[in-house]
Amino acid sequence: MFLSKKFLSNFLITISLSIIIYFFITQQIIYPTIPPMIKNGASHLFADWSVILSANICQTKFDVFTTNPCDAFNRTHVYGSILLNIPFIKDFSKFYLIIFPSILNFLFIYVIVSFFKFKNYLDYFTLLPFMFSIPVLLAIERANIDILIFLILVLTAFNKKIVYNYLGIIFVSLLKFYPICLAIIFLFEKNYKKILLYSFIFILIISALLFFEFSNIKKIFTVGSDFSASHHLSFSLKGFIDHNNELLIAFNNKDYNWIKYLYIMFILVIPLTITVALSLKRIFINNDINFLFLTNSYENRLFILSITVVLSCYFAFDNYLYREIFFIGFLPWLIKEKNLSINNKFINFLFYILCFKFLFTSVLIYLYRNHLTLLKPLATITKQCLDFYVVFIFLLVFISAIYKFFKEQKKLKNL
C-alpha cells in the first residue's frame, strides 16, 4: 500500500520544520524560554519533561510533591502520581531523556502541519505564525506534558467509540487534572439518557481515582509555586488582572495612572464593543456555529474539546504560556468552514484574529530578549488584552453552539 501524497508532503514539511526549530532554539535565534532554563552555565533542553523523570528517581527517598532535590531547579512534582510509575528509567535513560520527548515533539509538529488544508496555496503561509509562536516553541523546547495531552485530545476527537474516549480522558485527567473538562465530548451523543449515563459513569470513575489522589493534589496546590504562572506572559484572566498595572510601573508615577486605563480602553474595550455590536447577531444565526454540537464530525469534536480546555484554563487557572497551544485545535474546523464558505466573513475573521494573536506573541520574543524597558510593559498589557479579546469572542461562539444544542434537545423531548 502506497503512502498518500498528502502524508508524504506533511511528513517532509514536518522534518524541515523540526530541523529549523531545533536550529533556532539551540542557536538562540528564537529562544522561547524567558528566562532560559540554565543551571551552572548549561542550558537544559526538555526541562519540563526532565522534572518528571527526576521525580521518578527521587521518589524512593523523598516526597517529590513537596521537595525534589533530584531536579536541577529543585522543582516539585505538580502532576498526577500516575507519572511516577515510568519503568526502567535508569536502564533506558537516553531513550527517556532525549528520544521519547523528541518523538512527542515530532508528532506534535506533524499534527499541526496536517491541520492545514487549503485550496489556495498562499494560505499555507499562515502555518508560520502558529508554528514559530512562543507557545508552540516553548512547549517543544520544554517538552511540556501539555503536548501529550494535546495529542490525546486529537485522538479523542478522531475516535467515536465511547470506551476509548473514557480511557483517554481519564488518563489525561490523572496527568494534569484540568482535562476533566473533556467530558463535554459526551454531549455529541445527542441523547439525554446516554449523556446522563456516560457522564454519571465518568464522574463515578474519576471521583474514585481522584479520591486516592486527594492527599497529593492537596500538596500540589499547597506548595504550588511551580503549579501556577506568575510570569508577565501568562495566559489567564488572573494574569490579565494582575498585570494591567504594567504601564503604571513603566512610568513609575501615579499621576500617569490614567494612561493605563486610556490605553486599555483603546486596545480592548472599544474594539471588543464594536466587534460584539457587529457580530453578536451573526454568531447566533450562523449555521456553521449552530451545528458545532449537532454535527458529529472530527473537526467539530476537536473544536469543542479545544475550546472547552481553553475556556476552562483561562478562567479557572493561572497558566503558563504554553497552554495556548490548545487554540491550535480550533484550526481544522475554522479551515474547513473557511474553505466551504468563502463569503463567510465572520469565520474568516475568527481565523485571522487567531493568526494575528499567535503572530503577535512572536514579536514579544524580540521585546523581552532585548530588554526594551518601555515597550515591554506595553507589549505585556497588549498581549493580555488581546488574550481577553480572543477568548471572549470564542466564548460567544461556544455559548451560541451550546444554546442551539439544548434548544434542539428540548425540541426532541417535546416530540
N, C-alpha and C positions, 0 to 999 in steps of 0.2 A: 504494500500500500504506500503510495507516494504522499509525501507531506504536501500540504496545500501551499500555494504561492503566498497567501496571506501570512501563514505561520512562519515561513522562511524569512519573509521580509521583516516581520516583527522581531524574529529571533536575531537577525543581523543588526537591526536598529538597537535592540537591547544590548548586544555585545558592544556596539560602538559607544552607546551612552554610558555603559558601565566603565569602559576604559577612560572616557572623558571625565566622568565623575571621580574616578579613582585618582586621575592625574590632578584635577582641580583641588581635591581635598589634601592629598599628600604634599602638593607643592604650595598649598595655602593660597591659591589664586582665588578660589571661592571657598572660604572655610567657614562652615556654619556655626561651629561651637563658639559661644560668647560667654565667658572666656574659654579658650581652648582647654581640653582635658589634658593638662600637662603636670607631670609629677617628677621631680628630680631631673628636670631637663628633657624627659621623654614624653612624647605625645602618645596618648592611649586611644588606639582605634577600637571601635566596638565597645566603648566603655559601659554602656547600659546593659549589654549582654554579659560582659565580664563580671559585673557585680553579682549577677545570678549564679555564675559559676563559682565565684569566691565564697558566696553564702553556702553553697553545697559543700565546699571543702571545710568551711569553718563551723558548720552546724553541730559537729560532734563535740566541740569544746565550748561553744558559745551559743547564746540565744541570739541568732542573727537578726531577729526582728527588733532588737534593742541595741546590739553592738556587733560590728562585723570588721574586726581588725585585719581579716584576710584581704579586704578590698583596699586598693591603693589610696582611695579617698575616704576610707572609713565610712562608706555609705551602708546604711542598714537595708535589710530585705523588705521591700514595700509591695511584694507580690504575694499571691496565694502560696500556701505551703506545697501545693502540687508541683511547683517548680524547684522544690528542694529534694526531688526524687530522681534527678538525672543520673543515669547509670554510667559507670566506668569513666568518670571524668579524668582521673589521673592516668588511666591507661590510654585514653584517646584525647589527650589534651589539645593537640594541634587541630584535630577534627572539630572539637567543640569551640575552641578559641577563634579559629580562622575559617575553616571550610563551611561549617554549618551556618554561621551568620552571613557568609558570602553567598551561599545558596539562597537564603531568605531574601537578601537584598536583590539578587538577580531576578528571582521570581516576582518581587515587588515591582521592579522596573519593567519587567515583561508585561505584567498585568496592566500597568498604567499605559504602556505603549499600545496594548491590544484594545484599550477603550476608544482609541481614536480611529473612527471610521467615517471619513468624509467623502463626499462626491467631488469637492473641489480640493485639489492637491495643495493649494496655498493655505488652506485651513489647517493643514498638518503642522504649520509653524506655531500654532497655539499650544502644541505639546511642550515647547521650550519653557514658557513661563512657569508651568507646573513642575516640570522635571528639575529645573535649576532654581527652584524656590527654596527658601530657608527650611520650611517644614519637611520637605522631602529629603533634602541634603542632610539635615540634622538627624532625621530618623535613620537614614542609611549610614551616616558616619558613626552614630552611636549603636547601630544595630538594635534599635529600640524594640521592645516586645510588642508595641502597637502595630508593627509591621506584620507580625504573626496574626494578631487579632484582625487586621485589615484583610489578610489573605483568607482567613477562615470566614470572615463576613462575606467575601466574594463567593466562596464555595457555598455558603448558606443560601445566597441569592440564586445561584445556579440550580441548586437542588430543591426538589419539591417533596421529597419523602420526609415525613414528619419525624421518623426515628433518628435519621441523620441530623436533622435540624436540632433535635433535643441534645444529641451528643455534642454537636459543635458549639451551641450556645452555652450549655452547662460548662464545657471545658474552658472557653474563653472567659466566662464569668468567674471561674475559680482562679484564673490568671490575674485579673485586674479589677474585678467586681463591677465596674460600670457597664460592661456588655450585657448585663441582665436586661437592659432596655431592648435588646434584640428580640425579646419575646414578642414584640409587636408583629413579627412575621406570622403569628397565628391568625391575625386578622384577615389574611389572604384566604383563609378557609371559607369566609363569607357566611358560614352557617353559625348562628348564635350558639347552638348546643355544642358544636365541635370546638368553637373558640373558647367557650367556658370550660369544657372538658380538658382541652390541651393546656389552657392557662392554669387550671387547678393542679394538674399533674406536674407541670413545670414548677409552680410555686412550692408544691409539696417536696419535690426532689431538691430544689435549690435551697429551700429553708433548712432541710435536714443536713445538707452538706455544709451550709454556712454556720449552722449551729455548732458543728465540730471545729469550725474555723474562728469562732467568735473571739476567743482569747487572743489569737494572733491578729485579727482585724483591729481589735482594741489597741494593741501595741502599735500597729501601723499608724493609726490616727492619733495616738498619744504622743509617740516620738515625732512622727510626722514631718520633720524638716526636709526629708527627701521626697515626701509624698506630694507636696503642693508646690506651685510655682510662684516665686516672688519676683521673677525677672521682669524687666521692662517689656520684653517681647512675649509675655504670657498670652494665652488665649482663654479669656473668661470674662464674664460680666464683672466679677470681682476685680480682675485686672484693669478693666475699663474704669471702674470707680476709684481704685487705689492709685492709678497713675494719671488721673486727669489733672493733677497739680504740677505736671512736668514743666509747663510754661512758666508757672509762678516761680519754680525753683530756678529756671533758666535766668529770669530777670532778677531774682533774689531781692524782690521788693514788693511789699504788699500793695503798694499803690498801683501796681500793674495787674492786680488780680482780675480786673475787668477784661483784660486782653484774652485771658484763658477762656472766659465764657463767650466772648465775641467770636473767638476762633472756633470753638465747638459749635456755636450757632451756625456759622457759615459752612463748616465742613461736614456737619452731621444733621442738625435739627432742620435746617432749610431743605437740603437735598432729600432727607427722609420724608419730610412732609409733602414735598412736591411729588415724589415717587409714589407714596401711598395714595395721594389725591388722584393721580393719573392712572394708577394701576389696580387699585383695590377692586373695582368692579370687574376689570378684565381677569383678575385672578379667580374670582368666584364664578365667572361664566366660561372660563377656559376649559374646554372638554379634555385637553391633554392633562391638565392638572386634576380635574374632577375624577378622571378614570385611573389615577395613580394606584388606588387600592383595588379598584374594580377590575383592572386588567392584570392578570397574574403572570406577567412576563418577567424575564430576568432583569431587564433594565428598570422596571418599576419596583421590583422587590429590592434591588440594590439601592435605589434612590431612597426608599422608605427606611431601610436599615441604616443607611449612612446618615440621613438627616436626623434620625432618632438619636444616634450617637452624638452627632454634632450639637444638637439642642440640649441633650442631657448633660453633656460635658461642659458646654458653655455656661449654662445657668446654674448647674449644681456643684461644679468643682473649679478649682484654680489650676489650670492646666499649663504644662509646658507647650512650647510652640508646635512640637511635632504632632500634637493631637489634631492639627488642622489637615493632616493627610486624609482624614475621612471626608473632607469636602470633595476629594477626587472621585469618591463613589457616586457623586451626582452626575458625572460626565457621561456615562453611557446613555442615561435617559435624556439628558439635555441634547446630546449629539444626535440621538435617534429622532427626537422631535424636531430638532433643527433641520435635519435632512428631509423629513417628511413634510414639514410646514415651513417653507422658505419665507412666507409672508407673516409668520407668527412673530411679531416684533417683541413680544414680552419674553418668549423663550430665548430669542437671540440676546435680549438684554440680560437675562439671567446668566447665560453662558459667558458673555463678555465681561460682565461685572465680576464674575468669579475669576476669570482670566486676569483681569486687572488687579484683583486683590493679591493673587499669587505673584504677579509681576512686581507689585509694589514692595513685597517682602524682600525681593532681591535687591532693591535699592537700599534697604535698611542695612544690608551687609556692608556696603560701602561706608555708610554713615557711622556705623558702630566701630568698624575697623580703623577708621581714620580719625576718630575722636573729635568730630566737628561739634563743638560744645553747644552752640545754639541750635543747630539742625537736629541733634539727637533728640531733645525733648519734643521738638516739632514733629519729627518722624514718629516718635513713640505715640503721642496723642492722636496723630493722624491714623496710625495703624490701628489703635484701639477703637477709634470712631468708625473706621472702615469695617472692622470686625463686627461691631454692633449693627451697622447698616446692613451688611450682607446677611447676618444671622436673622435679623428682624424680617427682611424681605422673604427669606426662605421659610421662616416661621409662618408667615401668612400663607405661603404655598401649602405647607403641611396642614394648617388649620382648615384650609379650603378642601383639601383631599379627604381629611378625616370627617369633616362635616358632611360631605357628599356620601361617604361610606355609611355613616349612621342614618342618613336620610333614606338611602336605598334599603338598608336593613329594616327600617320602620315600614317602608312600602311592602316589602316581602312578608313581614309579620302580619300585616293587615289583610293580605290576600287570603 
